[in-house]
Amino acid sequence: MTTQELKTSFENLYHASAEAIYFSPGRVNLIGEHTDYNGGYVFPCALSFGTYLLLRKNGQNVVNFRSLNQPEVTALSFDQLTTRLENSWVNYPLGVIAQFIKRGVKFETGLDILIWGNVPNGAGLSSSAALEVVTAYALNDLLGTGYDRTELAKIGQKAEHEFALVNCGIMDQFASANGKKDHAIFLDCNTLDFELVPVKLEGIKVLISNTHSPHKLDSGAYNQRVAECKRAVELISKVRPISYLAELTEADFKAVESALESDLIAHKRARHVVTEVQRTTDAVKALKAGELEKFGKMMNASHVSLRDDYEVTGLELDTMAEEAWKVPGVIGSRMTGGGFGGCTVSLVKEEAIDTFIEKVGTAYKAKTGITPDFYVAEIGDGASKLL
């Protein structure tokens, strides 16, 4: 949908013109999964598709929410802007508004808001973070609050915690806010220090495979993993005080893992986090050195760890990754995002893309009964004002 089509839709729905249009992208994580809320490294990049937000000041004491993706229409008075709704997509932008209010920001007038996104819902490509960040970016611009991009990411994360009830890390919102075209973000989720690393893939494309088995992070499985990691921290801290699992090197972990003998689940979760942090560091070094084959091996190993130790893959994601590994010209392939469905991300030589789509798609459908979708990803910029 073009910006002109979005403007026309806004005028048809609100009988007035939008004052501004904003955009924030979805993201794909190349490696570093379930490490963000454990204080570790991640390596995501922003995508060229995402979420658009149009708005205008309406001169009333009400904020109107509409989406071209959802039939639900919501109007909230000022005194309702800090209260979570039940089973509503509006919780994502509403949670962001609530965070601004908590920071002492005053709304002098109501707003008419229209949302449209082209991130596939439930694909694990951060449609929720894109919605949170585009709302935060728009409000920051409209109200002149002066928050930097990192603070906007934090606002989006808090909105997800308190209104979507998902105890997510900072990665998704940070990537959506801070992405840069043709770069990935090497982010330390403990300090929020980051480096923009050029993604130079001569003759290789980033291919996203959508299993169409939607992941549902609010189903409780994600929050359960967060709790299991906290349990591991508690047990390890009895012999070596730590705040996050990512503080441990692999050698450190071997020295203290006996503390986890009483909880085999916590042991497996901790082992994934510690090894994934090391894999992510090694993978970024390999990319900088142009060693793409090594990067691909790290991706494959990441998926195996997420399958066996973190247990967040399942039939669909495993089938997609395992079938990809069989195709000549595939550098590496792994699940991306929170898991429990969603997408895989693969590095594929350009001449192998058609073969990949045909062979992996056919094998996947034969095993699961589901027809997948494939997207050649373009790495784009972070949140911006379009008009």
Secondary structure as UniProt FT lines:
FT   HELIX           3..14
FT   STRAND          20..29
FT   HELIX           36..38
FT   STRAND          41..42
FT   STRAND          44..57
FT   STRAND          62..67
FT   STRAND          74..77
FT   HELIX           78..80
FT   TURN            81..82
FT   TURN            89..90
FT   HELIX           91..102
FT   TURN            103..104
FT   STRAND          111..117
FT   TURN            121..122
FT   HELIX           127..143
FT   HELIX           149..159
FT   HELIX           160..164
FT   HELIX           171..178
FT   TURN            181..182
FT   STRAND          183..188
FT   TURN            189..191
FT   STRAND          194..198
FT   TURN            202..203
FT   STRAND          204..210
FT   HELIX           217..219
FT   HELIX           221..236
FT   TURN            237..239
FT   HELIX           245..247
FT   HELIX           250..256
FT   HELIX           257..260
FT   TURN            261..262
FT   HELIX           264..288
FT   TURN            289..290
FT   HELIX           292..308
FT   HELIX           315..325
FT   TURN            328..329
FT   STRAND          330..336
FT   STRAND          343..349
FT   HELIX           350..352
FT   HELIX           353..368
FT   STRAND          373..376
FT   STRAND          384..385
//
